[in-house]
Amino acid sequence: MSGKATATAPKVKSELLDNVKSFVAGGFGGIAAVLVGHPFDLVKVRLQSAAPGSYTGAMDVVRKTLAKDGVTGLYRGMGPPLLGVTPIFAISFWAYDVGKKIVYAATPNRKDQALSTSELAFAGFFSAIPTTLVMAPMERIKVVLQVQGQGSAAQYSGPVDVVRSLYREGGMRSLFRGTVATLARDGPGSAAYFVAYEMVKKAMTPAGADPSQLHLGSIIFAGGMAGVAMWTIAIPPDTIKSRLQSAPSGTYTGIVDCTRKLIMQDGVGALWKGLGPAMARAFPANAATFLGVEVSRNLMDKMF
């Protein structure tokens, strides 16, 4: 009995260390993503949430933002995602690893240890579930900050002021407005994200080699393509999320009502507002994400 316990202890310690590595690496990847991608995200959100005719396109958003607020205006609302990005991405990459472990636990007699596309997609979707609990309120605060000051004076002085105001308006329910839309975006999006990353890495790996041995250029390319795959399918629910989270209280009763009113008012094409900036952001921001993840993970592997 004691021999079995002794053998189990190193395994538990190893799994705990792997979880910590995934968590920390995801945090580093998230910070890199925000620093590279936030200006693109601001342009996307403003296109998605502005009244029809406010902007002629992405470059018009950039021009008007620079004219009104200068370069720092492109980083408006970066505080919440930068503060929240470490736990958000950390949870995402940790939950992705947990999702893969669930697959292995459910298939103990499997002959091939390589996960199939559907199994990777499950792990990717699973990663979005715990992440949404942190992501939704952070996105709500970020969107409110990003859309202010487009035609009038800024209403909020910063993230804390937004939290106070939203809580006075409707309590925790107001802070978590758009949670279902966030999961509708990030569930399928994360499935596509991780599947694309693993598949591109596999395609770039020479026969007989291990994907973990790929050079950084390949990691950057695979990460960028993962971002493109995610945003290709995530834009419609993201547009709905931005509308829900930026609208005054009482504008919409929920995600279905928001979708219906958006299509009735602006047509089906409105669901793809912000596609240009989102795709422009997708490659560099997510290339930076996976570069941060892989480099930090490799460093931790050497240290521990």
N, C-alpha and C positions, 0 to 999 in steps of 0.2 A: 504493500500500500504506500509506504513512504517513498519507494522507488518511483512509483507512478506520479506521486505528488512532486517529487524532485524533477522529473522529466517534464511535467506540465508547467512548472514555474518559468523556465526560460522561454517557452512558447508564448505564455501570456505576456511576459515582459517584451518579447519581440513584437507581438501584435500591438501592444500599447505604444511602443516606439514608432512603429509604422504609422499608426493613427496620428501621433504627434507630428511626424514628418509631413504627412499629407496636409494637416491643418496649417502648419507654419508655411509650407511651400505655397499653398493656395493663397495665403495672406500676402506673401511677396508678389505673387502673380497679379493679385487684384490691385495692389498699389501701382504697379507698372501700367496696368490697363487704364486706370483713372487718369494718371498723369498724361498719357498719350491720347486718350480718347475723349476727354470731357468736352473740349470745344465742339467736336463733331456731334456729341450728344445734345448739347445745348441747342445747336442749330436744328437738329431733328425734332426736339420737343417743341420748339417755337413754331416750326412749320405745322406740326400735328395739332397744336392747341389754339393757334391764332384764328381769328375770324377770316372767312373767305375774302381774298383780295388784299390781305395785310402785306403779303410778300409775293414777289414774282418767282421766287425760287431760293435755293440754298445760299447762293452768293449774295442775294438781296438781304437775307437775314444777317449774314456776316458784315456786309457793308453798313447796314443800319445799326447793328450792335456796336461796331467799332466807332462809328460817328457819334453815338450817344454816350458810350461808356469806356471807349478805348479798348486796348487789348485785354485788360482785366475783366471786361464785360463778358468775354468768351469763357471765362472760368467762374461766372456767377453760379452759385449753387454747388460748387465743388466740395464744400465742407462736409455735408452729410455723406456723400459716397466715399470720400477719402477716409472719413472717420469710421464709416460702416463697412468699407470694402474689405478690411482685413478679416473680420468675422464672416462676412458674406462669402467671399471667395474661399476662405479657409473651410467653412462649413460645406461649400459646394464640392471641393476636391476631396474632403474627408468623406462626405456622404457618397460620392461616386465610388470611392474605394469600398465603403460599406456595402453599396449596391452590388458590386462585383463579388464580395464575400458572400452575400445572400444567395447569389446565383450558384456559386460553388457549393454552398451548404445544401442547396436544394437539389443538386445533381452530384451526389457523392460517388457515383459509379461511372462518371464520364470518362471517356477514353482520351479525348483531346482537351488539354488544359487551356487552349486558346478559346476565348469567348467568341461566340457568333455575333453577327450584326444585331440580331434581335436582343441578345443578352446584354450587349453593350448599350443598346438603346434603353433597356429597362434600367440599368445602372445609372445612365444619364438622366432619365426622367426622375428616378428616385432621388437623385441629388438635389432636384429643384424643390422637393417637398419641405425639408427643414430650412432650406435657404430662404424660401418665401416668407417665413415668419420674421426674418430680419430684414429682408429686402423690401417688403411692401411699405412699411412706415418710412424707411430711408428714401425710397422712390417718391413717396408722397411729399415729403419735405423738399426733396431736390426739385421736383417738378414745379411746386408752388414758387420756389425761389427763382427758377429758370424763366418762368413766364411773366414775372412781375417786371415793371419798368419798361414795357414795350411802347406804351403810349402815354404813360403818366408817371408820377413819382413812385419810387419803390415803396411798397406798403410795409415790408418787413425789414428789420435791421440785420437779421441773420437766422440761422437754424433754430436757435433757442426761442427766438421770438415767434417763429412759425409754429413750433411745438405748443407754446403757450396759447396762441390764438386758436389753433385747431382743436386743442383740448377743451377750451372754453366753448367753442362752437358745437362740438358733438362728442366730447370725451374720447375714449380709446377707439370707438367706432369711426370717428372722423380721421384719426391718425392712420387707421388701417384700411381706409377706403381704397379700393382697387386691388385688394388682396387676391380675389378670384381671377381678375384679369392678369395679375402678375404671374400666377401659377399657370394660367392658360397660355401665357407667353413663354415662360421659362421651362415648363414641363417638356413639351415637344421640342422647344429650342435647345434645351440641354441635351436631350436625346440625340438630336442632329449634331450638336457641338462635339460631344465626346466620340460619337461614332465616326464623324469625319476626321477627327484628330488621329484616332487609332488606325483608321483605314489608310489615310495618307501616309502615316509613318510606315505602315506595313508595306505599302506600294513602293516606298523609297528605300526600303531595306534590302540590301543585296542578298541573294540566296545563301542560306546557311548562317547568316548573321543575325544578331539580336537588335530589335528596334531601339533598345536602350543605349546602343553604341553609336547612334546617329550623331553627326556633327551638328553644331548649333544652327547652321544655315538651314538644315532640313527641319529642325525643331521649329524655327521661326516660320518657315513656309507652311508646315502642318498646322501650327497654331493659327496663322492667318486664314487658312482655308476653313478651319473649324468655325471661326467667327463668321465667315461668309455663309457657310452652311446654316448656321443658327439664324442669322438675320434674314435669310431668304424666306424662311417660314414664320419668323417671329414678328414681322412688321404689323400685320393687321391687329393682332391682340395688343401689341405695344401702343398702337395709335389709340385704341379704345381705352387702354390703361391711362394714357396721358390725358385724354379728354375727361375721364372719370376723376382723376386726381387733381386736375387743375380747375374744374368747373365749380362755381359757387354751390353751396349746400342747397339741395333740393332740385338741382337741374335734372338729374337722372335718378331713377329708382334702383338702377343696377346695371350690370354689364349688358343684358339683353336690351334694355331700354336705351342705353347709350348707343349701342350698335344700330338699332332701328332708327333712332333720330339722326344719327350721323349719315346713314345711307339716304334717308329721306331728304335731308338738307343739302348734302354735297355729292351724293352719288356713291356708287361702289368704289370708284377710284380713290375716294378720300381715305379708305382703309390703308392705302399704300403711301399716304403722305409721310414725308421724311425718309423714304427709301434711299434716296441719293446720299444724304449725310450718314445714314446708318451703314450703308455698304462701304462708303468711304472710310468710316471709322472701323468697320469690322476687321479688316485685315491688319492694320498696324496695331490696334489696341489689343487684339487677341494674340497676335504674334508676340507682343510684349508680355502678355499674360503667361503664355506657356514658356517663354524664355525665362521669365522670373521663377516660374514653378520648377522647371527642370534644373536650372543653375543652382537654386537654393536647395533642392532635393539632393543633387549630387554633392554639394558641399556638406550637407548633413550626413550623407552616407559615408563620407570620408572622415568626418569628425566622430561619428558614433558607430 
